[in-house]
Amino acid sequence: MGNNLSKRDIAGILNIDTKTLYNWKKNKPELYRIVMLGFKFDELLKQAENNLDELQKIAKENQNFRLK
């Protein structure tokens, strides 16, 4: 899913064994997909927050800029 987290990291966050995560992938693909989408959503949300911070910084630095 393009996460920066390893499967071991994800299992640790969920407080499960990595084997459980792999079993979900094999035997409960919908559950696995939902879990992974949750992590992807969290990653995208953090990225959006960082983008907002950067845009606010740029806006503040250029608030007095005027074209003549």
Distance bins in CASP14 RR format, pairs under 12 A and 6 or more apart:
PFRMAT RR
TARGET T0000
AUTHOR 0000-0000-0000
RMODE 2
METHOD distances of the structure
MODEL  1
1 7 0 0 0 0 0 1 0 0 0 0 0
1 10 0 0 0 0 1 0 0 0 0 0 0
1 25 0 0 0 0 0 1 0 0 0 0 0
1 32 0 0 0 0 1 0 0 0 0 0 0
1 33 0 0 0 0 1 0 0 0 0 0 0
1 34 0 0 0 0 0 1 0 0 0 0 0
1 35 0 0 0 0 1 0 0 0 0 0 0
1 36 1 0 1 0 0 0 0 0 0 0 0
1 37 1 0 0 1 0 0 0 0 0 0 0
1 38 0 0 0 0 1 0 0 0 0 0 0
1 39 1 0 0 1 0 0 0 0 0 0 0
1 40 1 0 1 0 0 0 0 0 0 0 0
1 41 0 0 0 0 0 1 0 0 0 0 0
1 42 0 0 0 0 0 1 0 0 0 0 0
1 43 0 0 0 0 1 0 0 0 0 0 0
1 44 0 0 0 0 0 1 0 0 0 0 0
2 10 0 0 0 0 0 1 0 0 0 0 0
2 36 0 0 0 0 1 0 0 0 0 0 0
2 37 0 0 0 0 0 1 0 0 0 0 0
2 39 0 0 0 0 1 0 0 0 0 0 0
2 40 1 0 0 1 0 0 0 0 0 0 0
2 43 1 0 0 1 0 0 0 0 0 0 0
2 44 0 0 0 0 0 1 0 0 0 0 0
3 9 0 0 0 0 1 0 0 0 0 0 0
3 10 1 0 0 1 0 0 0 0 0 0 0
3 13 0 0 0 0 0 1 0 0 0 0 0
3 35 0 0 0 0 0 1 0 0 0 0 0
3 36 1 0 0 1 0 0 0 0 0 0 0
3 37 0 0 0 0 0 1 0 0 0 0 0
3 38 0 0 0 0 1 0 0 0 0 0 0
3 39 1 0 1 0 0 0 0 0 0 0 0
3 40 1 0 0 1 0 0 0 0 0 0 0
3 41 0 0 0 0 0 1 0 0 0 0 0
3 42 0 0 0 0 1 0 0 0 0 0 0
3 43 1 0 0 1 0 0 0 0 0 0 0
3 44 0 0 0 0 0 1 0 0 0 0 0
3 46 0 0 0 0 0 1 0 0 0 0 0
3 47 0 0 0 0 0 1 0 0 0 0 0
4 10 0 0 0 0 0 1 0 0 0 0 0
4 39 0 0 0 0 1 0 0 0 0 0 0
4 40 0 0 0 0 0 1 0 0 0 0 0
4 42 0 0 0 0 0 1 0 0 0 0 0
4 43 1 0 0 1 0 0 0 0 0 0 0
4 44 0 0 0 0 0 1 0 0 0 0 0
4 46 0 0 0 0 1 0 0 0 0 0 0
4 47 0 0 0 0 0 1 0 0 0 0 0
5 11 0 0 0 0 1 0 0 0 0 0 0
5 12 0 0 0 0 1 0 0 0 0 0 0
5 13 1 0 0 1 0 0 0 0 0 0 0
5 14 0 0 0 0 0 1 0 0 0 0 0
5 21 0 0 0 0 0 1 0 0 0 0 0
5 35 0 0 0 0 0 1 0 0 0 0 0
5 36 0 0 0 0 1 0 0 0 0 0 0
5 38 0 0 0 0 0 1 0 0 0 0 0
5 39 1 0 0 1 0 0 0 0 0 0 0
5 40 0 0 0 0 0 1 0 0 0 0 0
5 42 0 0 0 0 1 0 0 0 0 0 0
5 43 0 0 0 0 1 0 0 0 0 0 0
5 46 0 0 0 0 0 1 0 0 0 0 0
6 12 0 0 0 0 1 0 0 0 0 0 0
6 13 0 0 0 0 0 1 0 0 0 0 0
6 18 0 0 0 0 1 0 0 0 0 0 0
6 21 0 0 0 0 0 1 0 0 0 0 0
6 39 0 0 0 0 0 1 0 0 0 0 0
7 13 0 0 0 0 0 1 0 0 0 0 0
7 14 0 0 0 0 0 1 0 0 0 0 0
7 16 0 0 0 0 0 1 0 0 0 0 0
7 17 0 0 0 0 0 1 0 0 0 0 0
7 18 1 0 1 0 0 0 0 0 0 0 0
7 19 0 0 0 0 0 1 0 0 0 0 0
7 20 0 0 0 0 0 1 0 0 0 0 0
7 21 1 0 1 0 0 0 0 0 0 0 0
7 22 1 0 0 1 0 0 0 0 0 0 0
7 23 0 0 0 0 0 1 0 0 0 0 0
7 24 0 0 0 0 0 1 0 0 0 0 0
7 25 0 0 0 0 1 0 0 0 0 0 0
7 32 0 0 0 0 0 1 0 0 0 0 0
7 35 0 0 0 0 0 1 0 0 0 0 0
7 36 0 0 0 0 1 0 0 0 0 0 0
7 39 0 0 0 0 0 1 0 0 0 0 0
8 14 0 0 0 0 0 1 0 0 0 0 0
8 16 0 0 0 0 0 1 0 0 0 0 0
8 17 0 0 0 0 1 0 0 0 0 0 0
8 18 1 0 1 0 0 0 0 0 0 0 0
8 19 0 0 0 0 0 1 0 0 0 0 0
8 20 0 0 0 0 0 1 0 0 0 0 0
8 21 0 0 0 0 1 0 0 0 0 0 0
8 22 0 0 0 0 0 1 0 0 0 0 0
9 16 0 0 0 0 0 1 0 0 0 0 0
9 18 0 0 0 0 1 0 0 0 0 0 0
9 21 0 0 0 0 0 1 0 0 0 0 0
9 39 0 0 0 0 1 0 0 0 0 0 0
9 43 0 0 0 0 0 1 0 0 0 0 0
10 16 0 0 0 0 1 0 0 0 0 0 0
10 17 0 0 0 0 0 1 0 0 0 0 0
10 18 0 0 0 0 1 0 0 0 0 0 0
10 20 0 0 0 0 0 1 0 0 0 0 0
10 21 1 0 0 1 0 0 0 0 0 0 0
10 22 0 0 0 0 0 1 0 0 0 0 0
10 24 0 0 0 0 0 1 0 0 0 0 0
10 25 0 0 0 0 0 1 0 0 0 0 0
10 32 0 0 0 0 0 1 0 0 0 0 0
10 35 1 0 0 1 0 0 0 0 0 0 0
10 36 1 0 0 1 0 0 0 0 0 0 0
10 38 0 0 0 0 0 1 0 0 0 0 0
10 39 1 0 0 1 0 0 0 0 0 0 0
10 40 0 0 0 0 0 1 0 0 0 0 0
10 42 0 0 0 0 0 1 0 0 0 0 0
10 43 0 0 0 0 0 1 0 0 0 0 0
11 17 1 0 0 1 0 0 0 0 0 0 0
11 18 1 0 1 0 0 0 0 0 0 0 0
11 19 0 0 0 0 1 0 0 0 0 0 0
11 20 1 0 0 1 0 0 0 0 0 0 0
11 21 1 0 1 0 0 0 0 0 0 0 0
11 22 0 0 0 0 1 0 0 0 0 0 0
11 23 0 0 0 0 0 1 0 0 0 0 0
11 24 0 0 0 0 0 1 0 0 0 0 0
11 25 0 0 0 0 0 1 0 0 0 0 0
11 32 0 0 0 0 0 1 0 0 0 0 0
11 35 0 0 0 0 0 1 0 0 0 0 0
11 36 0 0 0 0 0 1 0 0 0 0 0
11 39 0 0 0 0 0 1 0 0 0 0 0
12 18 0 0 0 0 1 0 0 0 0 0 0
12 20 0 0 0 0 0 1 0 0 0 0 0
12 21 0 0 0 0 1 0 0 0 0 0 0
12 39 0 0 0 0 0 1 0 0 0 0 0
13 21 0 0 0 0 0 1 0 0 0 0 0
13 35 0 0 0 0 0 1 0 0 0 0 0
13 38 0 0 0 0 0 1 0 0 0 0 0
13 39 0 0 0 0 1 0 0 0 0 0 0
13 42 0 0 0 0 1 0 0 0 0 0 0
14 20 0 0 0 0 1 0 0 0 0 0 0
14 21 1 0 0 1 0 0 0 0 0 0 0
14 24 0 0 0 0 1 0 0 0 0 0 0
14 31 0 0 0 0 0 1 0 0 0 0 0
14 32 0 0 0 0 0 1 0 0 0 0 0
14 35 1 0 0 1 0 0 0 0 0 0 0
14 36 0 0 0 0 0 1 0 0 0 0 0
14 38 0 0 0 0 0 1 0 0 0 0 0
14 39 0 0 0 0 1 0 0 0 0 0 0
15 21 0 0 0 0 0 1 0 0 0 0 0
16 22 0 0 0 0 0 1 0 0 0 0 0
16 23 0 0 0 0 1 0 0 0 0 0 0
16 24 0 0 0 0 1 0 0 0 0 0 0
16 31 0 0 0 0 0 1 0 0 0 0 0
16 32 0 0 0 0 0 1 0 0 0 0 0
16 35 0 0 0 0 1 0 0 0 0 0 0
17 23 0 0 0 0 1 0 0 0 0 0 0
17 24 0 0 0 0 0 1 0 0 0 0 0
18 24 0 0 0 0 0 1 0 0 0 0 0
18 25 0 0 0 0 0 1 0 0 0 0 0
19 25 0 0 0 0 0 1 0 0 0 0 0
19 26 0 0 0 0 0 1 0 0 0 0 0
19 27 0 0 0 0 0 1 0 0 0 0 0
20 26 0 0 0 0 0 1 0 0 0 0 0
20 27 0 0 0 0 0 1 0 0 0 0 0
20 28 0 0 0 0 0 1 0 0 0 0 0
20 31 0 0 0 0 0 1 0 0 0 0 0
20 32 0 0 0 0 0 1 0 0 0 0 0
20 35 0 0 0 0 0 1 0 0 0 0 0
21 27 0 0 0 0 0 1 0 0 0 0 0
21 28 0 0 0 0 0 1 0 0 0 0 0
21 31 0 0 0 0 0 1 0 0 0 0 0
21 32 1 0 0 1 0 0 0 0 0 0 0
21 35 1 0 0 1 0 0 0 0 0 0 0
21 36 0 0 0 0 1 0 0 0 0 0 0
21 39 0 0 0 0 0 1 0 0 0 0 0
22 28 0 0 0 0 0 1 0 0 0 0 0
22 29 0 0 0 0 0 1 0 0 0 0 0
22 32 0 0 0 0 1 0 0 0 0 0 0
23 29 0 0 0 0 0 1 0 0 0 0 0
23 31 0 0 0 0 1 0 0 0 0 0 0
23 32 0 0 0 0 1 0 0 0 0 0 0
24 30 0 0 0 0 1 0 0 0 0 0 0
24 31 1 0 1 0 0 0 0 0 0 0 0
24 32 1 0 1 0 0 0 0 0 0 0 0
24 33 0 0 0 0 1 0 0 0 0 0 0
24 34 0 0 0 0 1 0 0 0 0 0 0
24 35 1 0 0 1 0 0 0 0 0 0 0
24 36 0 0 0 0 1 0 0 0 0 0 0
25 31 0 0 0 0 1 0 0 0 0 0 0
25 32 1 0 1 0 0 0 0 0 0 0 0
25 33 0 0 0 0 1 0 0 0 0 0 0
25 34 0 0 0 0 0 1 0 0 0 0 0
25 35 0 0 0 0 1 0 0 0 0 0 0
25 36 0 0 0 0 1 0 0 0 0 0 0
26 32 0 0 0 0 1 0 0 0 0 0 0
28 34 0 0 0 0 1 0 0 0 0 0 0
28 35 0 0 0 0 1 0 0 0 0 0 0
29 35 0 0 0 0 0 1 0 0 0 0 0
29 36 0 0 0 0 0 1 0 0 0 0 0
30 36 0 0 0 0 0 1 0 0 0 0 0
30 37 0 0 0 0 0 1 0 0 0 0 0
31 37 0 0 0 0 0 1 0 0 0 0 0
31 38 0 0 0 0 0 1 0 0 0 0 0
32 38 0 0 0 0 0 1 0 0 0 0 0
32 39 0 0 0 0 0 1 0 0 0 0 0
33 39 0 0 0 0 0 1 0 0 0 0 0
33 40 0 0 0 0 0 1 0 0 0 0 0
34 40 0 0 0 0 0 1 0 0 0 0 0
34 41 0 0 0 0 0 1 0 0 0 0 0
35 41 0 0 0 0 0 1 0 0 0 0 0
35 42 0 0 0 0 0 1 0 0 0 0 0
36 42 0 0 0 0 0 1 0 0 0 0 0
36 43 0 0 0 0 0 1 0 0 0 0 0
37 43 0 0 0 0 0 1 0 0 0 0 0
37 44 0 0 0 0 0 1 0 0 0 0 0
38 44 0 0 0 0 1 0 0 0 0 0 0
38 45 0 0 0 0 1 0 0 0 0 0 0
39 45 0 0 0 0 0 1 0 0 0 0 0
39 46 0 0 0 0 0 1 0 0 0 0 0
40 46 0 0 0 0 0 1 0 0 0 0 0
40 47 0 0 0 0 0 1 0 0 0 0 0
41 47 0 0 0 0 0 1 0 0 0 0 0
41 48 0 0 0 0 0 1 0 0 0 0 0
42 48 0 0 0 0 0 1 0 0 0 0 0
42 49 0 0 0 0 0 1 0 0 0 0 0
43 49 0 0 0 0 0 1 0 0 0 0 0
43 50 0 0 0 0 0 1 0 0 0 0 0
44 50 0 0 0 0 0 1 0 0 0 0 0
44 51 0 0 0 0 0 1 0 0 0 0 0
45 51 0 0 0 0 0 1 0 0 0 0 0
45 52 0 0 0 0 0 1 0 0 0 0 0
46 52 0 0 0 0 0 1 0 0 0 0 0
46 53 0 0 0 0 0 1 0 0 0 0 0
47 53 0 0 0 0 0 1 0 0 0 0 0
47 54 0 0 0 0 0 1 0 0 0 0 0
48 54 0 0 0 0 0 1 0 0 0 0 0
48 55 0 0 0 0 0 1 0 0 0 0 0
49 55 0 0 0 0 0 1 0 0 0 0 0
49 56 0 0 0 0 0 1 0 0 0 0 0
50 56 0 0 0 0 0 1 0 0 0 0 0
50 57 0 0 0 0 0 1 0 0 0 0 0
51 57 0 0 0 0 0 1 0 0 0 0 0
51 58 0 0 0 0 0 1 0 0 0 0 0
52 58 0 0 0 0 0 1 0 0 0 0 0
52 59 0 0 0 0 0 1 0 0 0 0 0
53 59 0 0 0 0 0 1 0 0 0 0 0
53 60 0 0 0 0 0 1 0 0 0 0 0
54 60 0 0 0 0 0 1 0 0 0 0 0
54 61 0 0 0 0 0 1 0 0 0 0 0
55 61 0 0 0 0 0 1 0 0 0 0 0
55 62 0 0 0 0 0 1 0 0 0 0 0
56 62 0 0 0 0 0 1 0 0 0 0 0
56 63 0 0 0 0 0 1 0 0 0 0 0
57 63 0 0 0 0 0 1 0 0 0 0 0
58 65 0 0 0 0 0 1 0 0 0 0 0
59 65 0 0 0 0 0 1 0 0 0 0 0
END
